[in-house]
């Protein structure tokens, strides 16, 4: 349930409600919105007497949350969330955020070339994997901490926010030391202990949808992060596995309006992973913006033919610059900017 506070309530009023919720053995999550403050009360409410909450000063009403995902639900927060990336940029709101860079960090020359190019074209963040989950154990697994240090250097030279993947609990503190946003990959969407550990860092988390996950499972995974008090979750659709073999994954853009209806969290689209083909990336980027996506996550490599991972779906810096021009036109057509 959520406790909806009256307009103009003071911090002391909210703290009083929080104290009562804890006395009832429930977990509290305070969510401050533009028009109102609500306090979500999470836990088993069977046999709990809510009358003390209803009688509290400055409490407007108590509303049950019907969705299984509580804190991520649009019922809790009516207005869309805007997630700060820590470099003055954000994901959510009127501006479509573009985060771009190579699939994996290979070396300093490759990374800085990509970072400089995507920054010049208008990206606000740099993607790049220091740790790479690979289906084949003999494939390139990433540079590890050396890759994280290169990402930090790229940030210092360009000002781009760093988005990079964390694969296991023992990597969380290390990645959080270097990254601005912790990415949880599709294979780990159901790794609940990792989601909890990422939530405890208080760093923004980009959560990729599992390749066979339902919308409800996707939002419940976000709930794991948010249940640790971390409200800064960015959802990412990167395509799902279907019977179609022509594309690497099937990119279901219908999830964008569905997420907008069900949750206040922003959603970005990864058209690179979502198709597996570089030539499809511009078209799917345009379509995602038209459908209401809050951002794009695009693989850009200065030499895709020699990329160590995912070269077939990576576009060149020149292609990215052209894509950004097209994306700005679509964004303007739907009342947004890039």
N, C-alpha and C positions, 0 to 999 in steps of 0.2 A: 504494500500500500504506500501511498504518498500522503504526507501532511502538507497541505497547501497553506502557506502563511498569508496573512493579509498584507496588502500594499502598505509600505511604510514601516514594516516591522523592523525592530532594532536587532543588532547582533545578540544582545542579551536574550531576546525572545526566542531566537533560533537556538541558542545554546541551551535554553531551558527545555525546549522540545527534544533536543538531542539527548539531554540527560535522562528524560523520561523514557525515551526509546531504549536506551541502554539498560535502564532499570527493568524494562520488560523483557530483557534478554534478546533484543533484536539488534541488528547492525544498521547503523545510520549512514546515509550518504546525503550531504547537503549539496544542492544544485541551485546556484544563483543564476536566474535568467534575467532577461531584459525587463520583463513585466512583473515577475514574481519570483519568490524563493520557495522552493519545495524541499522537504526532507523525506527521502525514501527510507522506509523501514523494511529491512530485508530479514527474512527468517521464518521459522515456523510460528504462525500466529494462532494456532489452535489453542483455545483456552485462555488466550490473552485478553484482558479487559482493556479496551481502548478508550474508556470514558475519561481517563486522566488527560489523554492527549486532546480529546475533543473540547475539554473545558479550559485548556491552556490559553493564556493571553495571546492575542494576535494570531490565533489559528483560525483560518477561514473554514476549512472543511477537510475531511479525510476521504480519500478516493482509493478504492481498490485498483490494483494493476492487474489487468486480465492477461496480458502477454507473459509468457514464461521468462522472457528476458526483461528484467525490471529496470535497471538503471539505464540501459541502452534504449528503452522504449520511448516513443514519441509521447506516450501518456505522461511520462515524468517531466519531460522538457519539450514544450511546444515549439520553441524556436530552434533553428538549426545551430549546431555547435560549430565554432571556429577554433581550429587547433593551431597554436603558435608553434613554429619550427625553431624559434630561438635566435633567428638572424634577422628579425624584423619582418619576416614573411609568414604566411599562414595558409592553411588548407581549410576551405569552407568560406561561405559568404558569397559576395558578388564576383570575386575574382577567381578564375580557373587557374589552379596551381599546376605548373609543369615541372616534373622532376625527371631528369634524364642523365644518362651516362652508360658506361659499359656494363655488361652482365657481370663480369668479374674484373677485379683489379689484377693486371698482369705485370705492369712495371710503371715506373715513374713517368716515362715519356708518353706512354699510351694514355695514362690517367689524366695527366695535366693537359694533354692535347684535347681530350674529350671534354674536360671540365671547362677549359677556356672557351671552347666552341659553343657549348650549351649555354653558358653564362651570357655570351655575346648575343645569342639568339633569343634570350628572355627567360630561361629556366630559373627557378628559385632554389632548386635542390639538385644534388648530385647523387645518383644511385651508383652502386658498385659493390660487388660481393668480395669480402675478404675471406669469408668461409663459404664454401659452395657445396650444397647437398647434391650429390650426383648419383644417378641410378647405377652406373658402373663404377665400382670401387677403384678402378685403375685410371679413371679420367682425372683431369686437373681438379684439385680440391680447394684451390685458393691459396693465398699467401699468408693467411692467418694474421698475427699481430703486425707483421711487416706491411701487410695490405692496409690495415687500419691506420698505421702511421702515414702511409701515402695519402689516404683519404683526408687525414687531418691537415697534411701539407696543402692539398688541393683546396680545402676550405679556407686556409689562411691566405692563399693567393687569389681566390675568387670571391669569397664571401658566401658561397653556396652552402646550404644546410646539407649535412651528410645523412643519407638513408642507407643502411646496410643491414644485412641479415644476421640474426643470432640463431644458432642451431640447437644449443643445449643449455641447460641450467648453468653449467660451469663456465660458459662463455658470457653470461649476462653482464657481470660486473666489468669484464674487460671491454666488451663492445660498448657498453654505456659510457665508459671513460672517454671514448673517441667519437662516438656517433651522436647526432642530434635526434635521430629517430631510429628506434629499434624495429626492424622488419621481422615479422614472423611469417615464414614461408608456408606454402600450401601443404607441404608434408607435415608440418607441425601445428596446423590449426587445431588438431585434437590433442596436442601435447599439453594437457591442462596444467601440469606442474611448471612447464616453461611459461605458459601464459601468466600464471600467478607470479612467478619470479620477475617477469618483465613488468608486470603491473606495479611491483614494489619498488622499481627503480624511479618511478615518477617521471621517466622520460616518455615523450610521445611514442606510441606504438602503431606501426602500420601492419594491420592484420590481413593477410591474403586468404581468400576463400579456398577451402579444400576442394580438390578437383571433383569430388562427388558429394559435397556438402549441400544440404538444403539451406534455404534462407534462414530458417529458424536455428539450425545448428551453427550457422555463421554468426548470428547475433548472440547466441549463447556463449560462443567462444569469446566474443568481445566482452561479454558480461564477466567472464573470469578475470580479465584484466581490470575491468572497472570495479569489480568487487573488492579489489585491493586499494581502492581510493584513487586510482588513476583514471581520470575522465578523458584523457587525451588519446583517444583511439581513432585512427583513420582506417576505414575499411577499404580493401582493394579487391576488385574483381579481376582475376587473371585467367579466366576461362575454365571450363569444366570438361571432363572427359565424356565423350559420347561415342556412338558407333561410327561417326564420320572420320575418315582417315586422311582426307585431303589436307586438313589443317591440323596443327599440333594439338590445339584445344578448340573448343567451341566457345565463342565469346558471347554470353547471354546479356545483352545490354538492357533487357527488360528488368534486370535486377535494380537498375538505377531508380526508376520511379517506385519500385516496390520498397526499396530501402528508405527512400524519402518519405513514404507513407508510414512505415513501421518504426523508424528510428530517427533520432536527431543527429546521428553521427555522419560526418562527411564520407563520401565514397569516391575513390579514384579508380581509373580503369588502366589496366596494363595491356595495350593492344599488341605488344611484342610477344609476350607469353601467350596471349589470348588467340593468336593466329599461327605463330611460328614462321611467318613469311614477311620479309621486310616490305614487299610491295603493297601488302595489305594494311600496314600500320597507318599511313596517312588517312585512308578512307575510314578506318575504324576509329581513329582519333576524332575526326570530324563528326562522326555519328555519335560518339560518346558525349561530346560537348552539346550537341543538339538535344540529346536525351536528358541532359541535366547533370552530368558528372561534375564533381567538384575539382577534379584534377586528372592528370595523365601521368603515367609512369612509363617512360620510353627508353628502350635500349639504343644507345648511340655509341658507335665505335669508329675511330679514325681509319681503321683498316679491317672491315668486316671479314674479308676473305681469309685473313690470317688470325682471326679471333680465336682464343683458346676455348671459349664457350659461346654457344648460341650466335654464331656469326650469321646464320641464315635469316635470323629475325632482327638483326641489328641494322639500323639505317646509318648513313654517313652523316658527318656534320653538315655537309651541304644539303642533304635531304632533310635534316632536322630544321635547318633554317627555312627551307621552303614550307615544311609542314607548319611551322609556327605562324607563318604569314596566313596560311589557309585557316588555321585554328582561330586566329584573331578575327577573321571575317565571320566565322560561324558564331563565335562568342558574342560579337556585336549584334548579330541577328537575333539572338535570344536574350539580349539585355545584360550581357556580362562582359568582362574584360579579361585579358591575359597579361 
